């Protein structure tokens, strides 16, 4: 009797287990699922680039010379005309001194002498003319011989020639005359040659590199310094060409550097290259940094998120729940009356972890995130929380 009771209890337990197993099998497996709901969604292009300036300037020497002084270091900020380097050039300095001495001689000696000579020639000519007039009168009255008259006229002609020569000499030596212009041009030419010994900056900017030391001999065309021209700081950003349709000038961006990962800075898209690089399949973007932080350096590696679109209320589905994705369409499995039913949807904004559905779903629908489940299969939902896609975090379009 007791044994029969034990067998009855065991049979009842087995039957209960079989019944429970049957119910569970009929209900289907428990799978991860998400309830579709509206929330804010950002779409942005993420890529890694480098900090650059609009242009760089190579500073070189025009002459051969030995470095006498170097006045700037890397990182120094320079202004237009600032002296960067001085070369020893004794020949040019001597030519300049010679030209200046010749000009000084004109001003202090040659010009006063020419003026004195002109005044003396004027006086001599006036005297000779007076003597010739008297001689003509005396010769007409017979008081003077013909020979004496000829001598007086020859003296007048000689005085006139001397006065003409003195006038020409004064015209050349006078202020603003040909001789002064010639000597001043010689001084300017010598100054230009000598000025080549002083290597100056033509632009405002920052010294990025220097390739010379005191005592080095430099040659024409040799790059001595590289300057980053002062101006807006930019980020050069190569992105995959598949993102081109989402990009537009004026879009905002947030950037982080590898050197200071906890410090970000804002930028704005100002340039999209007109051509795609065929070797890499990327297109270059330029982001302008309106207020670059003081720690930002040239050629820093930086990762930037360019915001291409945003919606405050988007019907969002995690990307893991999308199947058979093809352009703007996809399929999802929707839990309906205990079964996974296939449904076609049309997509909108796309993120790295979630995508907007613009057609095919309604808020409150439950979509299944389990690739092993087939359409028509009975399942039970284990609801999961949606991935974090708040506006400050951003849902991103990956750009390799």
LUMVOSE-7225 format. One record per residue (C-alpha): x, y, z; residue number from 1. Coordinates in pm, 1 decimal. Layout:
! residues N
         c1         c2         c3   pos
          X          Y          Z   NUM
...
//
This chain:
! residues 400
         c1         c2         c3   pos
        0.0        0.0        0.0     1
      275.7      236.4       93.7     2
      473.2      146.4     -218.0     3
      169.0      203.4     -434.1     4
      128.9      549.9     -283.2     5
      491.7      638.3     -359.2     6
      452.5      526.7     -721.5     7
      136.8      736.6     -753.6     8
      315.1     1046.2     -622.7     9
      608.5      988.5     -856.6    10
      376.9      946.5    -1152.7    11
      195.0     1268.0    -1059.6    12
      526.8     1459.2    -1045.9    13
      634.9     1325.3    -1383.5    14
      301.0     1418.0    -1536.0    15
      327.5     1767.6    -1386.4    16
      674.5     1813.5    -1526.8    17
      562.5     1691.9    -1867.1    18
      268.7     1927.4    -1859.1    19
      489.1     2220.0    -1755.9    20
      739.3     2134.5    -2028.1    21
      461.0     2115.4    -2281.6    22
      322.7     2453.3    -2180.8    23
      668.0     2610.5    -2196.4    24
      732.0     2456.4    -2535.4    25
      398.9     2581.4    -2658.7    26
      462.0     2933.4    -2524.4    27
      808.1     2942.8    -2688.4    28
     1149.4     3059.1    -2561.0    29
     1203.4     3379.0    -2367.5    30
     1396.6     3624.9    -2588.5    31
     1536.7     3977.2    -2558.9    32
     1294.5     4239.5    -2689.1    33
     1250.1     4616.4    -2694.6    34
      938.8     4828.8    -2671.0    35
      938.4     5087.7    -2949.0    36
      912.4     5443.4    -2819.7    37
      981.1     5801.3    -2918.0    38
     1292.2     5979.5    -2798.8    39
     1554.7     6229.1    -2911.6    40
     1798.1     6107.1    -3176.7    41
     2113.1     6254.2    -3325.5    42
     2281.2     6144.6    -3645.7    43
     2646.0     6237.3    -3694.3    44
     2956.8     6142.1    -3886.7    45
     3247.4     6027.4    -3672.0    46
     3604.2     6041.6    -3804.8    47
     3962.0     6101.4    -3695.0    48
     4174.5     6381.8    -3837.4    49
     4447.1     6630.8    -3751.8    50
     4464.8     6993.5    -3639.3    51
     4604.0     7218.6    -3913.2    52
     4637.3     7584.7    -4009.7    53
     4500.2     7733.5    -4333.9    54
     4855.1     7748.6    -4473.2    55
     5221.0     7703.1    -4385.8    56
     5509.8     7921.0    -4498.9    57
     5865.0     7801.7    -4563.1    58
     6127.6     8068.9    -4492.6    59
     6447.5     8037.6    -4698.8    60
     6762.5     8238.4    -4773.1    61
     6825.7     8415.8    -5105.3    62
     7204.0     8417.4    -5064.9    63
     7486.3     8200.3    -4937.2    64
     7611.4     8301.1    -4595.8    65
     7708.8     8196.6    -4246.5    66
     7455.1     8222.3    -3964.4    67
     7557.6     8499.9    -3728.9    68
     7250.2     8512.3    -3503.1    69
     6924.7     8316.0    -3464.6    70
     6654.0     8512.4    -3286.7    71
     6350.9     8277.6    -3265.4    72
     6272.3     7927.9    -3138.0    73
     6000.8     7676.1    -3215.1    74
     5667.7     7784.7    -3071.7    75
     5749.2     8156.2    -3088.4    76
     5485.2     8382.6    -3238.9    77
     5619.3     8626.2    -3497.4    78
     5481.8     8931.8    -3672.5    79
     5533.8     9051.1    -4031.5    80
     5883.1     9197.0    -4078.9    81
     6023.5     9046.2    -3759.2    82
     6391.7     8945.2    -3780.5    83
     6435.2     8568.4    -3758.2    84
     6796.9     8514.1    -3859.1    85
     7104.6     8722.1    -3947.0    86
     7378.0     8608.8    -4186.5    87
     7734.2     8735.2    -4213.9    88
     7782.6     8904.0    -4554.6    89
     8094.9     9121.5    -4550.2    90
     8094.1     9190.8    -4925.6    91
     7737.9     9325.4    -4923.1    92
     7812.9     9539.5    -4618.3    93
     8122.4     9682.7    -4791.0    94
     7925.2     9765.6    -5105.6    95
     7662.4     9940.9    -4897.1    96
     7927.7    10143.0    -4712.1    97
     8087.4    10238.8    -5043.4    98
     7754.9    10353.4    -5190.8    99
     7674.2    10558.0    -4882.0   100
     8019.9    10718.0    -4888.2   101
     7975.0    10817.1    -5253.9   102
     7640.2    10980.0    -5174.0   103
     7790.5    11161.5    -4876.1   104
     8074.4    11286.5    -5098.3   105
     7816.8    11427.8    -5339.4   106
     7631.6    11610.8    -5064.4   107
     7935.2    11739.5    -4878.1   108
     8193.5    11799.0    -5153.2   109
     8088.6    11753.5    -5513.9   110
     7769.3    11962.6    -5497.0   111
     7926.5    12264.0    -5319.6   112
     8219.9    12252.2    -5563.0   113
     7985.8    12239.1    -5863.4   114
     7788.6    12534.6    -5731.3   115
     8107.1    12737.2    -5673.2   116
     8237.2    12645.9    -6019.0   117
     7908.4    12756.7    -6176.8   118
     7914.8    13091.7    -5999.4   119
     8277.4    13145.1    -6099.4   120
     8198.4    13054.3    -6461.9   121
     7901.2    13294.1    -6462.7   122
     8125.9    13573.9    -6338.4   123
     8399.9    13492.1    -6590.5   124
     8148.5    13483.2    -6875.0   125
     8000.5    13816.9    -6773.7   126
     8349.9    13971.0    -6761.2   127
     8448.7    13820.1    -7096.8   128
     8132.5    13949.6    -7260.6   129
     8199.6    14300.0    -7125.9   130
     8557.6    14291.5    -7255.2   131
     8437.7    14172.4    -7597.8   132
     8183.3    14456.3    -7620.9   133
     8451.6    14717.8    -7540.7   134
     8688.8    14560.8    -7791.0   135
     8428.1    14577.5    -8064.5   136
     8365.9    14946.0    -7993.2   137
     8733.5    15032.3    -7985.7   138
     8799.5    14831.4    -8304.1   139
     8520.2    15018.2    -8482.8   140
     8682.3    15356.1    -8393.6   141
     9028.7    15229.0    -8492.9   142
     9160.5    15242.2    -8136.7   143
     9211.5    14862.6    -8119.3   144
     9372.3    14627.1    -8363.0   145
     9187.3    14344.0    -8531.8   146
     9408.5    14091.7    -8356.5   147
     9318.0    14225.0    -8013.5   148
     8946.3    14209.9    -8107.3   149
     8979.2    13846.7    -8211.5   150
     9151.3    13760.5    -7883.2   151
     8870.0    13925.8    -7683.5   152
     8603.8    13732.1    -7877.4   153
     8793.1    13404.3    -7834.9   154
     8809.4    13471.6    -7460.6   155
     8431.7    13528.6    -7460.3   156
     8370.1    13197.8    -7639.2   157
     8598.8    13011.7    -7399.4   158
     8419.6    13163.2    -7099.6   159
     8082.4    13063.7    -7250.4   160
     8201.1    12704.4    -7293.4   161
     8327.5    12691.8    -6938.2   162
     7999.4    12834.5    -6812.7   163
     7806.5    12571.0    -7013.0   164
     8020.4    12292.3    -6865.5   165
     7978.4    12431.0    -6514.8   166
     7600.5    12454.2    -6567.1   167
     7586.2    12089.3    -6681.0   168
     7794.8    11981.2    -6381.3   169
     7563.3    12169.5    -6147.9   170
     7250.1    12022.8    -6309.0   171
     7387.9    11674.9    -6240.1   172
     7497.6    11757.6    -5884.6   173
     7205.4    11976.6    -5779.3   174
     6941.4    11843.3    -5534.1   175
     6730.1    11586.4    -5719.2   176
     6975.5    11579.9    -6009.4   177
     7093.2    11282.2    -6209.7   178
     7402.7    11221.8    -5998.3   179
     7204.7    11219.6    -5675.2   180
     6943.5    10983.9    -5822.1   181
     7218.3    10753.5    -5946.0   182
     7395.5    10739.7    -5611.6   183
     7070.3    10698.0    -5418.2   184
     6977.2    10406.8    -5648.4   185
     7319.1    10255.9    -5579.7   186
     7255.9    10288.4    -5204.4   187
     6912.4    10125.1    -5236.7   188
     7059.6     9843.3    -5443.6   189
     7335.8     9786.5    -5190.1   190
     7078.9     9801.6    -4907.8   191
     6865.8     9538.9    -5085.6   192
     7166.7     9310.9    -5120.6   193
     7267.2     9368.4    -4760.0   194
     6907.2     9319.0    -4641.3   195
     6919.5     8964.2    -4774.9   196
     7149.4     8891.6    -4484.4   197
     6853.4     8958.5    -4252.0   198
     6597.2     8678.5    -4280.7   199
     6259.0     8821.6    -4181.7   200
     5907.2     8686.4    -4153.4   201
     5669.1     8797.7    -4425.4   202
     5358.3     8689.8    -4231.4   203
     5222.5     8671.3    -3879.1   204
     5228.3     8320.4    -3740.6   205
     5393.0     8060.9    -3519.7   206
     5733.1     7897.7    -3570.1   207
     5672.7     7525.7    -3622.6   208
     6024.1     7412.6    -3720.6   209
     6375.2     7557.2    -3740.5   210
     6649.0     7383.8    -3935.7   211
     6956.3     7598.2    -3870.2   212
     7203.6     7683.0    -3594.3   213
     7456.4     7963.8    -3540.1   214
     7766.1     7893.7    -3747.1   215
     7585.1     7693.8    -4015.9   216
     7641.6     7786.6    -4379.2   217
     7314.0     7826.3    -4566.6   218
     7252.1     7828.3    -4940.9   219
     6982.5     7991.5    -5155.3   220
     6650.3     7807.0    -5134.4   221
     6737.8     7615.0    -4818.5   222
     6436.0     7604.5    -4582.4   223
     6538.4     7760.1    -4253.0   224
     6200.4     7789.8    -4075.0   225
     5844.8     7666.5    -4123.8   226
     5574.1     7904.4    -4002.6   227
     5208.2     7832.6    -3941.5   228
     5032.0     8138.1    -4078.1   229
     4815.2     8312.1    -3820.0   230
     4445.1     8263.3    -3882.9   231
     4159.1     8029.2    -3808.9   232
     4259.0     7690.8    -3671.1   233
     4109.9     7403.5    -3869.4   234
     4078.7     7026.0    -3851.9   235
     4139.9     6816.6    -4162.9   236
     3897.6     6524.6    -4146.8   237
     3890.8     6240.3    -4403.5   238
     3555.3     6058.2    -4399.8   239
     3416.0     5767.6    -4598.0   240
     3245.2     5881.4    -4916.2   241
     2925.7     5695.4    -4814.5   242
     2860.5     5978.8    -4566.7   243
     2866.4     6249.0    -4833.3   244
     2488.1     6261.1    -4874.5   245
     2447.5     6351.9    -4507.1   246
     2703.1     6636.5    -4502.7   247
     2639.0     7008.5    -4553.9   248
     2837.8     7324.3    -4488.7   249
     2764.2     7489.1    -4156.2   250
     2702.3     7167.6    -3962.2   251
     2834.6     7176.0    -3605.0   252
     3085.1     6933.1    -3457.1   253
     3243.4     6836.3    -3127.5   254
     3607.2     6725.2    -3118.7   255
     3831.0     6541.7    -2872.1   256
     4208.2     6497.1    -2890.8   257
     4409.3     6191.1    -2794.5   258
     4636.7     6410.1    -2581.7   259
     4350.4     6563.9    -2378.0   260
     4061.6     6315.9    -2397.5   261
     3869.3     6491.2    -2122.0   262
     3869.4     6828.7    -2294.7   263
     3658.0     6894.3    -2601.1   264
     3618.1     7188.2    -2833.9   265
     3355.0     7301.1    -3081.9   266
     3403.1     7326.6    -3458.1   267
     3197.6     7390.1    -3771.5   268
     3208.8     7233.2    -4116.4   269
     3335.5     7496.5    -4364.1   270
     3476.7     7294.2    -4655.3   271
     3392.7     6972.2    -4839.7   272
     3653.1     6864.9    -5095.0   273
     3527.1     6867.4    -5454.6   274
     3670.6     6521.4    -5526.8   275
     3698.3     6183.2    -5355.7   276
     4041.9     6031.0    -5301.1   277
     4031.0     5724.5    -5529.7   278
     4300.0     5537.7    -5335.5   279
     4118.0     5549.7    -5000.5   280
     3756.3     5618.5    -5095.9   281
     3747.6     5914.7    -4856.0   282
     3662.4     6281.3    -4896.2   283
     3834.9     6557.2    -4700.6   284
     3637.6     6786.0    -4471.8   285
     3766.7     7104.9    -4308.7   286
     3627.8     7201.6    -3970.4   287
     3695.4     7554.4    -3845.9   288
     3761.5     7599.9    -3473.8   289
     3627.9     7948.5    -3383.9   290
     3772.6     7950.2    -3030.6   291
     4073.2     7714.0    -3018.4   292
     4180.9     7629.1    -2661.7   293
     4531.3     7722.0    -2555.3   294
     4645.6     7359.8    -2528.8   295
     4559.1     7280.9    -2891.5   296
     4869.9     7212.1    -3101.2   297
     4938.3     7173.3    -3472.1   298
     4907.6     6817.2    -3608.8   299
     4728.1     6688.6    -3297.7   300
     4516.7     6379.1    -3361.4   301
     4152.2     6456.3    -3296.5   302
     3825.8     6263.3    -3321.7   303
     3527.5     6469.3    -3435.1   304
     3151.7     6411.8    -3440.3   305
     2985.8     6616.4    -3712.9   306
     2613.8     6644.2    -3637.0   307
     2431.5     6587.4    -3967.0   308
     2071.2     6570.5    -3839.4   309
     1868.4     6561.2    -3517.7   310
     1511.5     6497.3    -3407.3   311
     1358.8     6564.1    -3069.8   312
     1089.3     6296.4    -3113.5   313
     1190.0     6002.0    -3328.0   314
     1042.2     5650.3    -3318.9   315
     1357.6     5455.3    -3236.7   316
     1451.1     5089.5    -3289.6   317
     1788.3     4939.9    -3183.8   318
     1999.2     4838.2    -3482.0   319
     2028.1     4482.1    -3344.6   320
     1655.3     4435.4    -3404.1   321
     1676.8     4525.2    -3776.2   322
     1695.9     4241.2    -4028.2   323
     1746.2     4226.4    -4404.9   324
     1854.6     4588.5    -4407.3   325
     1864.3     4728.1    -4760.0   326
     1905.2     5103.1    -4801.1   327
     1604.5     5274.4    -4645.0   328
     1412.9     4952.8    -4579.2   329
     1450.3     4663.5    -4334.1   330
     1250.8     4393.7    -4155.4   331
     1177.0     4343.6    -3788.8   332
     1008.2     4065.9    -3588.2   333
      718.4     4207.1    -3390.5   334
      573.5     4016.3    -3093.2   335
      200.9     3983.2    -3153.8   336
      -24.2     3738.4    -2964.9   337
      273.8     3534.4    -2853.3   338
      422.8     3497.4    -3200.2   339
      715.0     3663.7    -3381.9   340
      567.3     3818.4    -3694.6   341
      779.8     3968.5    -3974.2   342
      708.1     4327.4    -4066.3   343
      869.0     4556.0    -4325.8   344
      970.8     4903.6    -4207.7   345
     1105.6     5220.5    -4367.2   346
     1402.3     5387.9    -4198.8   347
     1486.5     5753.1    -4131.5   348
     1779.5     5889.4    -3931.6   349
     2047.8     5629.9    -3872.9   350
     2265.9     5598.2    -3568.3   351
     2545.7     5377.9    -3450.1   352
     2322.1     5190.4    -3204.9   353
     1969.1     5289.0    -3308.2   354
     1769.7     5397.1    -3613.9   355
     1451.1     5592.9    -3667.3   356
     1153.8     5406.8    -3813.7   357
      925.8     5632.4    -4015.4   358
      683.9     5366.8    -4141.7   359
      578.7     5018.3    -4032.2   360
      578.9     5048.5    -3651.1   361
      391.5     5237.6    -3382.6   362
      493.4     5346.6    -3035.7   363
      440.6     5058.6    -2793.7   364
      514.7     4776.5    -3042.3   365
      756.5     4513.2    -2911.1   366
     1038.1     4411.5    -3148.1   367
     1252.1     4101.1    -3096.4   368
     1630.0     4114.3    -3076.0   369
     1732.8     3751.3    -3133.4   370
     1873.4     3633.6    -3465.0   371
     1788.7     3271.7    -3387.3   372
     1413.5     3337.8    -3389.1   373
     1220.4     3273.8    -3709.7   374
      905.5     3442.9    -3830.3   375
      594.9     3263.9    -3703.5   376
      767.5     3113.2    -3401.4   377
      602.1     3142.6    -3060.5   378
      815.1     3344.2    -2816.3   379
      794.8     3530.6    -2491.1   380
      948.9     3876.2    -2446.5   381
     1214.8     3965.9    -2193.6   382
     1196.3     4342.1    -2229.6   383
     1529.3     4529.1    -2238.3   384
     1606.2     4896.8    -2193.5   385
     1683.1     5094.1    -2509.5   386
     2051.9     5183.5    -2569.2   387
     2165.0     5527.1    -2452.5   388
     2107.9     5763.4    -2743.8   389
     2045.6     6090.7    -2565.9   390
     2128.0     6408.9    -2762.0   391
     2442.1     6477.4    -2562.6   392
     2582.2     6131.9    -2628.8   393
     2469.4     6112.3    -2989.6   394
     2388.3     5821.2    -3213.4   395
     2656.4     5816.3    -3479.3   396
     2708.4     5705.5    -3831.9   397
     3045.7     5530.8    -3835.6   398
     3301.1     5680.8    -4075.1   399
     3614.1     5474.2    -4123.2   400
//
